[in-house]
Amino acid sequence: LAEWLKTGSYQKLFYDILLDDNCPFDKKTIRSLLHGQTKGRNNSERLFLLVLFELWRLKHAVSI
């Protein structure tokens, strides 16, 4: 997972979901996690869970 998020389509997918204007997460924090991932930090599990939560939230029309 960590390797997938360094470049490519999964990285773009995570950026698109987590930095969308309708995503409720703090953009500064998300950008920091994403940037850290490309620099070798292992934020992949955190990012994966955030993406899963956001996809679940959208599918079930949950607002927070």
C-alpha positions as CSV (number, residue, x, y, z in Angstrom):
1,L,0.0,0.0,0.0
2,A,2.8,2.4,0.9
3,E,4.4,1.9,-2.5
4,W,1.1,2.3,-4.4
5,L,0.7,5.7,-2.8
6,K,4.0,7.1,-3.8
7,T,3.0,7.6,-7.4
8,G,0.4,6.6,-10.0
9,S,-3.3,6.1,-10.1
10,Y,-3.8,5.2,-6.5
11,Q,-2.0,8.3,-5.4
12,K,-4.2,10.4,-7.7
13,L,-7.4,8.6,-6.4
14,F,-6.5,9.3,-2.8
15,Y,-5.7,13.0,-3.6
16,D,-9.0,13.3,-5.5
17,I,-11.1,11.9,-2.7
18,L,-9.4,13.4,0.3
19,L,-8.9,16.9,-1.2
20,D,-12.3,17.2,-2.7
21,D,-14.1,20.4,-1.6
22,N,-16.9,18.3,-0.1
23,C,-14.6,16.1,2.0
24,P,-14.9,17.1,5.7
25,F,-11.3,16.4,6.7
26,D,-8.9,19.2,7.4
27,K,-7.1,19.9,4.1
28,K,-3.9,21.0,5.7
29,T,-3.6,17.8,7.7
30,I,-4.5,15.7,4.6
31,R,-1.9,17.5,2.5
32,S,0.7,16.9,5.2
33,L,-0.1,13.2,5.3
34,L,0.0,12.9,1.5
35,H,3.2,14.8,1.3
36,G,4.8,12.8,4.0
37,Q,3.8,9.6,2.2
38,T,5.7,10.7,-0.9
39,K,8.7,11.5,1.2
40,G,9.0,8.1,2.8
41,R,6.8,8.3,5.9
42,N,4.3,5.5,6.3
43,N,0.9,7.2,6.4
44,S,-0.6,4.7,4.0
45,E,-2.8,3.0,6.6
46,R,-4.1,6.3,7.9
47,L,-4.8,7.5,4.4
48,F,-6.4,4.3,3.4
49,L,-8.8,4.4,6.4
50,L,-9.7,8.0,5.6
51,V,-10.5,7.2,2.0
52,L,-12.6,4.2,3.1
53,F,-14.5,6.3,5.6
54,E,-15.1,9.1,3.0
55,L,-16.3,6.6,0.4
56,W,-18.7,5.0,3.0
57,R,-19.9,8.5,4.0
58,L,-20.7,9.4,0.4
59,K,-22.4,6.1,-0.4
60,H,-24.7,6.4,2.7
61,A,-25.2,10.1,2.5
62,V,-23.9,10.7,6.0
63,S,-23.2,14.3,6.9
64,I,-20.8,15.3,9.6
